[in-house]
Amino acid sequence: MMLRHRLIPLPTARLGMYMKIARDLNRSDVRAALEVWNEELTRKFQVPSEVRFYSDIDALRHAFDTGEVNLVSTDAMPSVRHFKPEELASGFTAKLPTSASLFLLGRPGGGLEQLAGKQVDFALVNQHGYETAIELNPQLRKAGEMVDKLSFETQFFGFFSSKVSPKFQHFALRSVENMHLEPRGRQMLGVFKTDRVTRAEPIVLKPFYQLEREYRELKAKAIHRGRKP
């Protein structure tokens, strides 16, 4: 008796791209480049893939929860504010053309602990955005004082959902570090103004999770101590 083997289709890499990370880039070019690279992944590398674009982080989070996407691409703080470490798995990272630093601003000055409890406002801001705003309105420099700074090598990440099998993660990511060797890969890297994309694990987000915890703790202390008895 002849046995017929049924081919089991591979999972699909369903990328959800948070478009606000492209604030300094041409978003039309970003969309077009990702769509072209998506076609390349499917055609040349045999990685079934789809790409969707989101301007609302809550909508991206919902798509992640429902399985509409299983690979999320965001920058650092949206990643740590909306996704838990255990929900994320292997992925990739690249440096965007912005100053890779986050500032914690507060008023009045005096250091983190001295600020807690004075009913102040804290703000986490991207260095590039902050400096651009000051160029447009120098008076903003007086609105807050930098009390902490986190510098890092990259601020653009993409991570698979931890529900995706490690085998498929490895299969889908095998071409990432060779993107610069492919004409269409170089086209996409050019749009993002970066030279390389490398593999990454969620552990790289650890400093950002720590910064977010400190920020929330200080904000909670300020609110609590500012309440009237």
C-alpha positions, 0 to 999 in steps of 0.5 A, a space after each residue: 500500500 502506498 502511503 501519501 505523506 502530507 506536507 505540514 506547512 511552516 508557521 508564518 512570521 507575522 510582523 507587526 511594525 510600530 510605525 512611530 519608531 520611524 518618526 525620523 524616516 520617510 514612512 512611505 519608504 519604510 512601508 515599501 521597503 518592508 513589503 519588498 523585504 517581506 516578498 524576498 523572505 518568502 521567495 528566496 529564503 522560503 520563510 512564510 511571512 506577512 507584515 502589518 503596520 500600526 500607529 497605535 501601540 495598544 492596537 499592536 498589543 491587541 494583535 499580539 495577544 490575539 495572534 494576528 502578529 507573532 513578531 513585534 518591532 518597536 523601539 525600547 520603551 514601548 517594548 518594556 511598557 507593553 510587553 513582558 520579558 517572558 512574552 518575548 523570544 529571539 529577534 533582531 536589532 538595528 541602530 536608527 539614525 537618532 541619538 541612542 540615549 534616554 533622559 529622565 527629566 524632572 524639576 526641581 533638580 537635585 538627583 533622583 531620591 531628592 526629587 521623590 516626594 516633591 510633587 514633580 513631573 518626571 519625563 522619559 524622553 529620547 535625546 534626539 527628540 529633546 534636543 530637536 524640541 529645544 532647537 525649536 523652542 530654547 525656553 523648553 530647556 528651563 522646563 526640566 533638568 536631566 537627573 539620569 541618562 541611559 545610553 545604549 547602542 541601539 533603540 530598534 528591536 524586533 522580537 518573536 512571541 515566546 509562543 513561536 517554536 524555537 525551531 521556527 525562530 531560528 529558521 526565520 532569523 537565519 537570513 537576518 545577519 546577511 541582509 547587507 549581502 542581498 540587494 533588496 536587503 541593502 535597500 531596506 537597510 538604506 531606508 532605515 539608514 543603518 548598515 547591519 541588522 544583528 540577532 538579539 535576545 530580550 535580555 538586551 532590554 533589561 536596562 530599559 525594564 530597570 529604568 521603567 521600574 525606577 521611573 514608576 517607583 519615583 512617580 508613585 512616591 511623589 504622588 503618595 507623599 503629595 497627598 493631603 492627610 
